[in-house]
Amino acid sequence: MGIELSQEQERIVNSEDKNILIRAGAGSGKTLTLTRRIIHLADNLDHGEKILSITFSNRAADELKKRLFNSLGEEKTLNNVFIGTIHQFCLELVKSRGNLIGLPQNLHIFKFEDRIKILNDAINNLPQFKDKFLKFSKNNYNNKLKNCLNKIEHFKKEYNFERKNVDNDFCLLFEEYNRLLIEQNALDYDDIIIYAYKILTERKRVLRLYRTIYKYICVDEAQDLNNLQYEFINLLSGGKINITMVGDPNQSIYGFNKSSSSLMEDNFILDYDPEIFELNENYRSSKEIINAARKIEKSFEINGNCKFDGEFKITGFKDEEDEARAICKKIDYFLKNGHKDIDHEIKNEDILVIGRNRYVFNSLEQVFKSKKYDYTLKTSNNSNYHLESDFINAFNLGMKILSNPMDKIHLNQLQELSGIKLFNNSSNNKIFDIELSNDNLNPPWDNYCSYLYDAWKIITSNQEQIDFDKVLKILNSFIENNESLMSDEKIEENLNLDLILEDINTLTNNWKVFLKKSRKNNRSLDNFLRAISMGDTKNNVDKGIVLSTVHMAKGLEFDIVFIIGVNEGTFPDYRAKTKSELNEEKHNFFVSITRAKRICYVSYLKYKHLPWGKIRLEKSQFIDSLNS
């Protein structure tokens, strides 16, 4: 079966009929161990039983699927194991059983910007909130809206269904916000788990059925659970399904998402009395990397098995431009000359640059572009679906309206953007017409409109099995038919053909991934749009050098890692004030270091150039820890 396991890994794999907790340090082979355990458990399933394997990212799910496909075969894996995020599992439950608690069919997931509009409507419907918010300036109003929505999100994540220590006015706003979402056949992200929880709580027959189907639950990255997620798993298991939890408290970095390693370390141990295993041998990182990681996390008690010494260096640079040029010089050297501790030719794909936030990459990106480096920027889970052109934005809004006739938010956005009106022409809420009067459509929409109509018409002809390839051909024909106009500067400004082409490529890539991951009879418009909303259509194959924020780098590993901008106020973040917040920042830095297999370079800046002048920066407290 390939790689030989350690004695402790073998014990974990073969442990049966008991709950287990695996504390797995960075680089300790936890994915391999979990894969082998699932393979072993699959051999103990009776007919119709399954394993529920919960991960915390689509990338992790894809990696686990790939390994299981290679070992068990694709058919046996799909028949015996559900692999995905907890939101993906709960969405399947809500889609199939939501009607039992009065939910409408074909619920859609609204993004943050859409939910802000819903919240704004909820505030206007409640006099006590409307009067309060009218006092604010426009900027303060928008900030208060975002803060209020964040409060609602945290309220849900904390599993505060009993409304403890919450004022009555907020509860009224919370209820009105949820009512308006459901009125538009919409959910926010956490509602997926909340409604799944309600189904299992209120429909005991469904709960008994799921407990019959799922014999084992395996939870990866368990240190990232929040209260809502833990309570759902707890309800589903009910002490009747064996649970395996795998995690590392030192890699708990999602406190902003109300995650806490205490749920794994305290609640799970108290509730399930699991057998506890420790994986404390590092198979990934060189000796220098492990030594540096130990200085950041004193509890990192792990033995290194890597034969390479590796490199770990700290450098201070004058400013961001100086830092960027030095990194590129080092990259050029590695690509040309290799490294004694890397036993293969070094390529762009072997290199990762980590920053605490998106903005530290600005200077580096400029240099990368000037040197024509291939690179991927990873800053958010939804970065694969950011549309730039009005033409494709209008098409995308139309798709959402066709899929969800109750969707007033996107209907209004489409009309405001283009003047195009979609309206119902059928009692079945599925067929729409488009207003084509040129009197109401100003340039460039009089040019856009017929193409959009033809594309939408293909979608409405069969929403249950959409022929999206035909849709893409129509959108591409718009580019082909208008390329001759590009010489006219005024028309070029209106058409933005380059942006439109880039957005069509984005749609194409999303469709290709959806085809790959979905079964033929599940390729409806509803499922396609939900897959996009869930991040399921994100292409997890990164091209070239990877520039990544810490949170997006979780679970990745590279031969060479640069950690840039390690200054006070940046890393740790300036908003980290309390002991727990600073501790989470320390976890972030630990995660950054342990992404490296062989070489890690940490850099800080002495000055930063701002529009009003140059300011002096302090190196991070983490640099002091490394130098101690």
GUDO-805251 format. One record per residue (C-alpha): y negated, x negated, z negated. Coordinates in pm, whole numbers, padded with zeros to 5 digits, always signed. Layout:
N
YXZ/...
END
This chain:
628
+00000+00000+00000/-00237-00294+00044/-00434-00451-00244/-00240-00519-00560/-00366-00345-00873/-00422-00497-01217/-00208-00386-01508/-00486-00161-01642/-00544-00007-01298/-00170+00065-01270/-00177+00241-01608/-00464+00461-01489/-00294+00547-01161/+00032+00648-01328/-00116+00839-01622/+00004+01199-01599/-00052+01535-01771/-00348+01417-01978/-00724+01395-01959/-00855+01043-01909/-01190+00867-01923/-01233+00546-01723/-01525+00321-01813/-01555+00119-01494/-01806-00166-01477/-01985-00268-01159/-01750-00423-00906/-01438-00337-01108/-01254-00163-00824/-01305+00193-00947/-01298+00348-00597/-00969+00176-00521/-00828+00288-00857/-00947+00647-00810/-00804+00656-00458/-00464+00536-00577/-00470+00785-00865/-00540+01077-00629/-00254+00961-00403/-00022+00952-00707/-00137+01296-00828/-00089+01442-00480/+00281+01364-00509/+00299+01588-00820/+00152+01899-00658/+00355+02214-00610/+00309+02426-00299/-00046+02563-00280/-00189+02343-00557/-00482+02111-00494/-00690+01830-00643/-01065+01874-00683/-01236+01536-00632/-01608+01550-00713/-01842+01273-00599/-02219+01245-00632/-02314+01155-00275/-02199+01238+00076/-02153+00867+00140/-01911+00836-00154/-01723+01145-00035/-01695+01006+00317/-01564+00672+00185/-01301+00843-00032/-01194+01067+00256/-01159+00766+00483/-00935+00587+00233/-00721+00895+00171/-00689+00970+00543/-00554+00616+00589/-00302+00656+00305/-00202+01024+00300/-00292+01122+00654/-00572+01358+00751/-00369+01681+00739/-00216+01617+00395/-00552+01509+00253/-00734+01818+00379/-00455+02048+00259/-00420+01894-00087/-00762+01755-00186/-01114+01896-00186/-01346+01594-00162/-01720+01644-00187/-02022+01679-00410/-02023+01943-00681/-02287+02131-00480/-02059+02138-00175/-01770+02276-00380/-01988+02539-00546/-02144+02639-00213/-01797+02720-00075/-01734+02934-00383/-02068+03116-00349/-02019+03175+00026/-01672+03324-00021/-01720+03514-00352/-02095+03567-00393/-02069+03935-00294/-01872+03994-00618/-02193+03943-00820/-02420+04118-00572/-02543+03819-00373/-02638+03879-00008/-02436+03727+00274/-02539+03404+00448/-02757+03256+00177/-02978+02969+00293/-03105+02668+00102/-03483+02631+00097/-03638+02286+00073/-03906+02193-00181/-04204+02281+00044/-04062+02628+00111/-03996+02689-00258/-04356+02596-00337/-04464+02889-00116/-04217+03119-00294/-04353+03008-00632/-04710+03067-00511/-04614+03425-00420/-04447+03469-00760/-04767+03354-00936/-04978+03595-00731/-04744+03880-00829/-04797+03817-01203/-05157+03882-01322/-05133+03653-01627/-05037+03359-01405/-05267+03446-01116/-05574+03453-01342/-05472+03125-01504/-05415+02941-01173/-05733+03074-01008/-05934+02852-01245/-05805+02533-01083/-05953+02347-00788/-05740+02327-00473/-05598+01982-00558/-05532+02076-00921/-05380+02405-00808/-05132+02226-00581/-05043+01976-00854/-04991+02256-01105/-04764+02435-00856/-04550+02124-00813/-04534+02067-01189/-04436+02428-01243/-04160+02408-00982/-04033+02086-01139/-04022+02268-01475/-03814+02546-01317/-03576+02288-01167/-03534+02110-01502/-03483+02445-01674/-03189+02513-01444/-03041+02165-01470/-03048+02184-01848/-02826+02491-01836/-03077+02681-02049/-02941+03027-01975/-03002+03144-02332/-03375+03070-02289/-03399+02869-02610/-03747+02740-02698/-03897+02887-02380/-04206+03110-02384/-04180+03465-02250/-04442+03415-01978/-04245+03129-01826/-03929+03345-01831/-04116+03615-01640/-04227+03363-01376/-03875+03221-01359/-03728+03567-01293/-03993+03657-01033/-03941+03326-00851/-03563+03385-00836/-03613+03746-00725/-03833+03640-00434/-03581+03375-00330/-03297+03628-00316/-03525+03874-00133/-03535+03618+00149/-03160+03539+00134/-03253+03200-00011/-03140+02959-00282/-03276+02647-00434/-03040+02353-00476/-02943+02417-00839/-02886+02789-00779/-02572+02688-00591/-02409+02577-00917/-02568+02853-01127/-02431+03130-00906/-02090+02962-00885/-02091+02952-01266/-02182+03321-01281/-01900+03413-01044/-01642+03236-01261/-01792+03381-01580/-01822+03741-01464/-01510+03758-01246/-01221+03636-01458/-00976+03706-01177/-01152+03450-00959/-01152+03200-01246/-00777+03248-01297/-00721+03203-00923/-00913+02873-00914/-00733+02745-01222/-00406+02822-01045/-00510+02643-00726/-00658+02329-00881/-00415+02130-01092/-00636+01820-01133/-01010+01747-01137/-01138+01395-01069/-01508+01322-01130/-01655+01000-00991/-01988+00856-01119/-01953+01079-01427/-02249+00907-01595/-02469+01102-01350/-02364+01451-01470/-02632+01685-01599/-02576+01976-01840/-02541+02237-01568/-02281+02035-01377/-02084+01947-01690/-02074+02308-01806/-01946+02422-01466/-01664+02166-01474/-01593+02261-01835/-01572+02630-01745/-01351+02568-01442/-01110+02352-01640/-01107+02556-01960/-00860+02305-02100/-00605+02418-01840/-00679+02164-01563/-00643+01794-01631/-00967+01600-01585/-01020+01237-01488/-01375+01111-01539/-01485+00774-01403/-01822+00621-01482/-02035+00336-01608/-02308+00406-01868/-02492+00092-01749/-02543+00260-01411/-02695+00582-01544/-03018+00600-01339/-03077+00971-01274/-03252+01076-01594/-03528+01234-01381/-03252+01471-01260/-03164+01551-01624/-02848+01343-01595/-02713+01172-01905/-02420+00939-01966/-02379+01105-02308/-02204+01397-02138/-01929+01158-02031/-01939+00941-02343/-01983+01209-02612/-01926+01566-02490/-01621+01493-02277/-01455+01289-02552/-01527+01561-02809/-01417+01848-02583/-01106+01693-02423/-00988+01405-02644/-00910+01194-02336/-00718+00869-02320/-00981+00599-02262/-00938+00310-02021/-01166+00012-01965/-01197-00163-01628/-01375-00489-01712/-01278-00726-01433/-01527-00778-01152/-01371-00825-00808/-01696-00812-00611/-01962-01050-00733/-02004-01426-00752/-02039-01603-01088/-02417-01635-01065/-02455-01261-01000/-02240-01173-01300/-02431-01412-01526/-02762-01254-01425/-02628-00902-01475/-02517-00995-01828/-02871-01103-01915/-03003-00758-01820/-02724-00552-01976/-02590-00719-02288/-02306-00463-02298/-02182-00581-01957/-01858-00725-02091/-01679-00807-01772/-01466-01093-01646/-01538-01233-01303/-01252-01296-01064/-01464-01420-00774/-01393-01780-00673/-01750-01834-00543/-02041-01960-00752/-02295-01784-00533/-02672-01797-00575/-02924-01620-00796/-03290-01723-00767/-03625-01592-00890/-03944-01666-00691/-04308-01574-00740/-04518-01517-00427/-04894-01505-00376/-04891-01153-00230/-04683-00904-00029/-04744-01078+00303/-04633-01411+00158/-04321-01245+00014/-04239-01073+00346/-04273-01393+00550/-04052-01587+00306/-03779-01320+00317/-03779-01322+00697/-03759-01701+00701/-03458-01686+00469/-03292-01416+00678/-03342-01620+00995/-03181-01919+00824/-02875-01720+00710/-02826-01560+01051/-02836-01903+01218/-02659-02124+00963/-02451-01895+00742/-02377-01984+00379/-02102-02185+00213/-02004-01894-00014/-01982-01637+00265/-01662-01689+00460/-01766-01507+00778/-02054-01504+01024/-02357-01344+00859/-02499-01044+01044/-02796-00815+00981/-02559-00557+00833/-02468-00799+00551/-02824-00798+00414/-02989-00549+00175/-03348-00543+00052/-03407-00329-00260/-03741-00197-00384/-03816+00028-00680/-04012+00267-00457/-04086+00333-00091/-04426+00163-00087/-04312-00192-00163/-04161-00213+00189/-04489-00169+00381/-04563-00538+00447/-04197-00622+00505/-04163-00343+00762/-04464-00473+00953/-04311-00821+00974/-03968-00678+01065/-04126-00481+01349/-04318-00783+01475/-03995-00986+01477/-03805-00690+01632/-03540-00684+01358/-03295-00395+01358/-03325-00224+01021/-03260+00105+00839/-03498+00243+00579/-03327+00448+00307/-03571+00628+00079/-03438+00983+00038/-03129+01193+00104/-03312+01405+00362/-03472+01123+00559/-03236+01197+00849/-03409+01529+00921/-03781+01467+00920/-03923+01619+01239/-04254+01490+01374/-04331+01696+01685/-04470+02050+01686/-04237+02147+01973/-03913+02069+01788/-04055+02191+01457/-04115+02528+01625/-03762+02527+01765/-03623+02444+01421/-03821+02723+01255/-03688+02963+01517/-03330+02861+01440/-03384+02937+01071/-03531+03279+01148/-03248+03366+01388/-02998+03269+01122/-03177+03454+00842/-03373+03767+00946/-03505+03805+00588/-03681+03467+00607/-04054+03548+00594/-04159+03195+00496/-04047+03034+00823/-04145+03339+01030/-04505+03295+00912/-04491+02919+00963/-04378+02964+01324/-04659+03207+01401/-04922+02986+01233/-04798+02679+01420/-04764+02828+01767/-04868+03192+01791/-04508+03270+01894/-04372+03587+01739/-04006+03655+01688/-03924+04015+01606/-03611+04217+01552/-03487+04411+01852/-03156+04529+01710/-03014+04713+01412/-02762+04433+01350/-03037+04187+01242/-02898+03922+01476/-03076+03964+01811/-03443+03873+01843/-03697+03889+02120/-03992+03659+02176/-04348+03753+02262/-04429+03572+02585/-04781+03694+02656/-04995+03401+02770/-05296+03586+02633/-05178+03503+02284/-05047+03151+02348/-05291+02865+02389/-05205+02526+02543/-04969+02356+02494/-04762+02654+02375/-04782+02836+02706/-04592+02534+02844/-04349+02511+02551/-04263+02877+02518/-04014+02938+02800/-03803+02636+02696/-03792+02752+02336/-03697+03103+02445/-03412+02976+02663/-03279+02757+02380/-03298+03040+02123/-03133+03279+02372/-02824+03056+02388/-02808+03057+02007/-02837+03437+01980/-02566+03485+02243/-02305+03359+01995/-02421+03252+01650/-02064+03238+01520/-01969+02959+01762/-02288+02804+01893/-02286+02594+02208/-02547+02351+02080/-02482+02105+02360/-02636+02359+02601/-02930+02400+02366/-02988+02023+02365/-02976+02016+02746/-03258+02271+02761/-03468+02076+02512/-03408+01755+02707/-03501+01931+03032/-03846+01986+02882/-03885+01607+02859/-03757+01555+03215/-03985+01822+03362/-04299+01693+03189/-04260+01316+03224/-04471+01321+03541/-04766+01449+03337/-04772+01150+03106/-05037+00974+03316/-05290+01236+03211/-05420+01118+02872/-05526+01466+02759/-05187+01615+02840/-05009+01318+02684/-05196+01382+02360/-05080+01745+02361/-04722+01680+02465/-04632+01384+02243/-04322+01332+02456/-04212+01024+02262/-04213+01217+01935/-04036+01512+02095/-03767+01284+02236/-03722+01120+01896/-03684+01462+01732/-03432+01574+01996/-03233+01259+01918/-03244+01356+01550/-03106+01701+01631/-02841+01545+01855/-02726+01304+01586/-02707+01586+01329/-02499+01795+01569/-02260+01507+01642/-02197+01447+01271/-02151+01822+01215/-01893+01835+01496/-01707+01543+01343/-01697+01690+00993/-01642+02059+01071/-01349+02254+01205/-01387+02435+01535/-01381+02786+01388/-01656+02698+01135/-01928+02590+01380/-02167+02879+01332/-02546+02852+01324/-02541+02939+00952/-02296+02660+00871/-02486+02408+01084/-02816+02479+00908/-02651+02474+00566/-02486+02141+00648/-02828+01997+00735/-02978+02131+00412/-02695+01979+00207/-02732+01639+00375/-02382+01672+00525/-02506+01579+00873/-02660+01252+00761/-02516+00958+00950/-02396+00722+00675/-02357+00428+00912/-02665+00211+00860/-02797+00001+01147/-02915-00355+01092/-03072-00484+00771/-03097-00212+00507/-03421-00153+00317/-03344+00080+00028/-03489+00221-00288/-03272+00162-00596/-03147+00519-00614/-03039+00519-00249/-02863+00181-00292/-02630+00316-00561/-02268+00256-00461/-02352+00007-00185/-02253-00360-00174/-02380-00644+00043/-02324-01019+00069/-02697-01092+00041/-02948-00888-00163/-03324-00932-00199/-03495-00743-00484/-03867-00736-00412/-04187-00644-00597/-04045-00700-00947/-04374-00661-01132/-04485-00464-01438/-04587-00116-01326/-04361-00132-01022/-04025-00241-01164/-04018-00105-01434/-04211+00193-01304/-04554+00250-01464/-04447+00601-01573/-04167+00467-01793/-04317+00478-02142/-04049+00588-02387/-03754+00381-02502/-03509+00596-02303/-03723+00575-01986/-03747+00197-02012/-03375+00180-02075/-03314+00374-01754/-03540+00130-01568/-03323-00150-01706/-03018+00033-01565/-03202+00051-01230/-03250-00325-01231/-02888-00384-01332/-02771-00162-01045/-02995-00360-00806/-02847-00696-00908/-02487-00575-00894/-02522-00458-00532/-02492-00829-00443/-02154-00984-00373/-02260-01346-00323/-02636-01407-00316/-02929-01238-00488/-03297-01333-00464/-03547-01167-00699/-03920-01192-00622/-04245-01090-00785/-04610-01097-00673/-04905-01274-00830/-05171-01066-00652/-05194-00738-00465/-05455-00651-00204/-05608-00304-00242/-05889-00137-00041/-06136-00221-00318/-06024-00580-00365/-05755-00815-00494/-05596-00754-00834/-05380-00982-01045/-05026-00864-01124/-04795-00940-01413/-04434-01032-01349/-04180-00782-01479/-04033-00796-01828/-03697-00815-01647/-03798-01156-01509/-03851-01271-01868/-03502-01142-01957/-03350-01336-01668/-03532-01655-01770/-03426-01633-02134/
END
